[in-house]
């Protein structure tokens, strides 16, 4: 009698374990489905109206959960505001969040001789960080690098110049060692740091992920 009860208990336990296994498989499939759908349906938000410049910067953000917190990365290399003496040649800010927030932006400004010298001095006085090696980035040679804030995990904020009164402010801010965003579609390649690679299978990610 006890043997029969033990067999029934074993059968019940096996059935429960099997049911749990099936439910876990279903849950995993659902999560994968949600992830795929989220990645496909979420579209990048692209902003090109320079009059709303500060709305897309982290300068005024105090809430860590704000859309424009930008993972707490310092953006003070970029101008605090757009002034009348700045000739804006190009501007774009992109926000994309299929699962984790990521940002890509650039601002191209042509300055007068006097203002260019003043802004160049401001940028050169910035306490720039090391950047070579992060995300395969090499020493910048396409443009002269005026200032950079590089984070080994979250990306880059920097300013470049052609030496002819034009300054290019740019940023790529993200997490998890790669960008879901197809950044080559949203920024001229020459505005990226030389060697930059934040694709999903980039060598830097493969070397640093646990």
C-alpha positions as CSV (number, residue, x, y, z in Angstrom):
1,X,0.0,0.0,0.0
2,X,2.8,2.4,0.9
3,X,4.6,1.5,-2.3
4,X,1.5,2.4,-4.4
5,X,1.2,5.7,-2.6
6,X,4.9,6.4,-3.2
7,X,4.5,5.7,-6.9
8,X,1.5,8.0,-7.1
9,X,3.4,10.8,-5.3
10,X,6.4,10.3,-7.7
11,X,4.0,10.5,-10.7
12,X,2.4,13.6,-9.3
13,X,5.8,15.2,-8.6
14,X,7.0,14.4,-12.2
15,X,3.8,15.8,-13.6
16,X,4.2,19.0,-11.6
17,X,7.8,19.4,-12.7
18,X,6.8,18.7,-16.3
19,X,4.1,21.3,-16.1
20,X,6.4,23.9,-14.6
21,X,9.0,23.2,-17.3
22,X,6.3,23.7,-20.0
23,X,5.1,26.9,-18.3
24,X,8.7,28.2,-18.1
25,X,9.2,27.4,-21.8
26,X,6.0,29.3,-22.7
27,X,7.0,32.2,-20.5
28,X,10.4,32.4,-22.2
29,X,8.9,32.2,-25.6
30,X,6.5,35.1,-24.7
31,X,9.4,37.2,-23.4
32,X,11.4,36.6,-26.5
33,X,8.3,37.5,-28.6
34,X,7.8,40.7,-26.6
35,X,11.5,41.6,-27.0
36,X,11.3,41.1,-30.8
37,X,8.0,43.0,-31.2
38,X,9.4,45.8,-29.0
39,X,12.5,46.1,-31.1
40,X,10.6,46.1,-34.3
41,X,7.8,48.4,-33.3
42,X,9.8,51.0,-31.4
43,X,11.0,53.7,-33.7
44,X,13.8,56.3,-33.1
45,X,12.6,59.7,-32.2
46,X,14.5,62.2,-34.4
47,X,14.6,65.9,-33.5
48,X,16.0,68.6,-35.8
49,X,14.4,71.8,-34.5
50,X,17.2,73.8,-33.0
51,X,14.7,76.1,-31.2
52,X,14.0,73.2,-28.8
53,X,17.7,72.5,-28.2
54,X,17.8,72.5,-24.4
55,X,14.7,70.2,-24.2
56,X,16.9,67.4,-25.5
57,X,19.9,68.0,-23.3
58,X,20.4,66.8,-19.7
59,X,21.4,70.3,-18.5
60,X,18.1,70.9,-16.6
61,X,17.3,67.3,-15.7
62,X,17.2,66.4,-12.0
63,X,15.0,63.2,-12.3
64,X,17.1,60.1,-12.9
65,X,14.1,58.5,-14.6
66,X,13.7,61.4,-17.1
67,X,13.9,60.5,-20.8
68,X,16.7,63.0,-21.2
69,X,18.8,61.9,-18.2
70,X,21.2,60.3,-20.6
71,X,22.6,57.8,-18.0
72,X,24.0,60.7,-16.0
73,X,26.7,61.5,-18.6
74,X,28.1,65.0,-18.5
75,X,27.2,66.9,-21.7
76,X,28.8,70.2,-20.8
77,X,31.1,70.0,-23.8
78,X,28.1,71.0,-25.8
79,X,27.0,74.7,-25.7
80,X,24.6,75.6,-22.9
81,X,22.4,77.4,-25.3
82,X,22.1,78.5,-28.9
83,X,22.9,82.1,-29.4
84,X,22.4,84.6,-32.3
85,X,26.1,84.7,-33.0
86,X,26.2,81.0,-33.8
87,X,25.6,79.9,-37.4
88,X,24.0,76.4,-37.2
89,X,25.1,74.3,-40.2
90,X,23.4,71.1,-39.1
91,X,21.7,69.6,-36.0
92,X,20.1,66.3,-35.0
93,X,19.3,64.6,-31.7
94,X,18.0,61.0,-31.8
95,X,16.4,59.1,-28.9
96,X,15.8,55.4,-29.2
97,X,14.5,53.1,-26.4
98,X,13.4,49.7,-27.5
99,X,14.5,48.4,-24.0
100,X,17.3,50.7,-22.8
101,X,17.6,54.4,-23.6
102,X,20.3,55.5,-26.1
103,X,21.1,58.8,-27.7
104,X,22.9,60.0,-30.8
105,X,23.4,63.7,-31.6
106,X,25.4,66.2,-33.5
107,X,25.5,70.0,-33.7
108,X,27.6,71.7,-36.3
109,X,28.4,75.4,-35.6
110,X,30.2,78.0,-37.7
111,X,31.7,80.7,-35.6
112,X,33.2,84.1,-36.3
113,X,37.0,84.3,-35.8
114,X,36.6,85.8,-32.4
115,X,33.9,83.5,-31.2
116,X,35.7,80.4,-32.5
117,X,38.8,81.3,-30.5
118,X,36.7,81.9,-27.4
119,X,34.8,78.6,-27.8
120,X,38.0,76.7,-28.6
121,X,39.6,77.9,-25.4
122,X,36.6,76.9,-23.4
123,X,36.7,73.4,-24.9
124,X,40.5,73.0,-24.5
125,X,40.1,73.9,-20.8
126,X,37.6,71.0,-20.3
127,X,39.1,68.1,-18.3
128,X,39.1,65.6,-21.1
129,X,39.2,61.9,-20.4
130,X,41.0,58.9,-22.0
131,X,39.1,57.5,-24.9
132,X,41.5,55.5,-27.1
133,X,40.5,51.8,-27.1
134,X,36.9,52.2,-26.0
135,X,34.6,50.7,-28.6
136,X,37.7,50.3,-30.9
137,X,38.2,54.1,-31.1
138,X,41.6,55.2,-32.3
139,X,43.4,58.5,-32.0
140,X,41.3,61.0,-33.8
141,X,42.8,62.2,-37.0
142,X,39.8,63.1,-39.3
143,X,39.3,66.3,-37.3
144,X,41.1,68.0,-34.4
145,X,39.7,66.8,-31.1
146,X,39.0,69.8,-28.8
147,X,37.4,68.0,-25.9
148,X,36.0,64.6,-25.0
149,X,34.2,62.9,-22.2
150,X,34.5,59.2,-22.8
151,X,33.0,56.5,-20.6
152,X,34.2,52.9,-21.0
153,X,30.6,51.7,-20.7
154,X,28.2,54.5,-21.7
155,X,30.0,56.0,-24.7
156,X,31.1,59.5,-25.8
157,X,30.5,63.2,-25.7
158,X,33.0,65.3,-27.7
159,X,33.8,68.3,-29.8
160,X,35.8,68.3,-33.1
161,X,37.0,71.1,-35.3
162,X,38.1,71.5,-38.9
163,X,40.4,74.3,-37.8
164,X,38.4,76.8,-40.0
165,X,35.9,78.2,-37.5
166,X,33.7,75.1,-37.6
167,X,33.1,73.1,-34.4
168,X,31.2,69.7,-34.5
169,X,29.7,68.6,-31.2
170,X,28.6,65.0,-31.1
171,X,27.6,62.2,-28.7
172,X,26.8,58.6,-28.7
173,X,25.3,57.5,-25.3
174,X,24.1,54.0,-24.7
175,X,24.5,50.9,-22.4
176,X,25.1,47.2,-22.5
177,X,28.2,47.7,-24.8
178,X,26.4,48.3,-28.0
179,X,23.8,50.4,-29.8
180,X,20.5,48.9,-31.0
181,X,20.2,52.1,-33.1
182,X,21.6,51.9,-36.6
183,X,23.8,55.0,-36.0
184,X,25.2,55.1,-39.5
185,X,21.8,56.1,-40.8
186,X,21.6,59.0,-38.5
187,X,25.0,60.7,-38.4
188,X,27.6,61.4,-41.1
189,X,30.4,58.9,-40.6
190,X,33.0,61.6,-40.4
191,X,31.4,62.9,-37.2
192,X,32.0,59.6,-35.5
193,X,35.3,59.1,-33.7
194,X,37.8,57.3,-35.8
195,X,37.4,53.5,-35.4
196,X,34.1,53.8,-33.5
197,X,32.2,50.5,-33.5
198,X,29.2,50.0,-31.3
199,X,27.5,47.3,-33.4
200,X,25.9,44.4,-31.6
201,X,29.0,42.1,-32.1
202,X,31.7,44.7,-31.7
203,X,35.1,43.5,-30.5
204,X,35.1,45.7,-27.4
205,X,31.7,44.3,-26.2
206,X,32.9,40.7,-26.8
207,X,36.0,41.4,-24.7
208,X,34.2,43.1,-21.8
209,X,30.9,41.4,-21.3
210,X,30.8,39.0,-18.4
